[in-house]
Amino acid sequence: MPLMIHIQCQVMELELQKLFETANSIQEEMYYLREREEEMQDLNKSTNTKMAWLSLLSLFVCLSVAGLQIWHLKTFFEKKKLI
C-alpha cells in the first residue's frame, strides 16, 4: 500500500510540475505580448504623426500649385489683354 501511495504522489508531483511549467510559459508569453503591444503602440503613434505632417505638407504643396496656376493664368490673360 505505501508503494502505491508513493507512486501516486510521484504522478501528482509530475503533473504539478507540468502545470507549473505551463503557467510559467503562459506568464512569459503574456509579458512578451505586453512588450510587443507597447512597441506596436509606439510605432502606431509615430506613423500617425508622420502621416499628419505628410498630409499638411501635401496640402501646402497643393495650395502652392493652385496659387501659382492662378498667378500664371492672371498674367497670361493680362498679356493677352483679356482682363
N, C-alpha and C positions, 0 to 999 in steps of 0.2 A: 504493500500500500504506500509506504513512504516513497518508493521509487516512482510510482505513478504520479504522486503529488509533485515530486521533483521535476519530472518530465513536463507536467502541466505548467509549472512555474517557469521553466525554460521557454516553453512555447509562448506563454504570455509575455515573458521578457522580450523575446524576439519580436512579437507583434507590437509591443510598446516602443521598442527601438525603431521599428519601421515607421510607426506613427509619428514619432519624434522627428525622424529624418524628413518625413513628408511635410510636417508642419514647418520645419526649418527651411525646406526648399520653397514652400509657399511664401514664407515670410521674406526670403531673399528675393524671390520673384516680384513681390509687391514693392520692395524697396527699389528694385531695378526699374519697375514700371513707373513709380513716382518720379524717379530721376529723369527718365525719358520724357514723361509728361511735362516736367518743368523745362527741359531742353526744348521741347516742341512748342511750348507756350512762348518762350523767349524768341524762338525762330519765327513764330507767327506774328508776334508784336513787331519784330524787326522788319519782316516782309510787309506788313501793313503800313508801317511808317515809310518805307521806301516807295510803296505804291502811291501813298498820298503825295509825296514830293514829286514823283513822276507825273501824277495827274496834274498837279499845279504847274509843272514845267510844260506839259503838253498844252494846257490852257493858255499859258503865256505865249507859247510859240504860235498857236492858232490865232490869238488876238493880234499878235505882231504881224503875222502874214495878212490878216484881214485889213489891218491898218495900212500896210504897205500897198495892198491892192487898191484900197480907196484912194490913197495918195497918188498912185500911178494913174488910175482912171481920171482923177481930177485934173492932173497935169496934162494928160493926153487930150481930154476934151477942151481944156483951156487953149492948148496949142492949135487945135482944130477950130477954135472959136465957136464951139457949140454951147459953151457956158458963158 
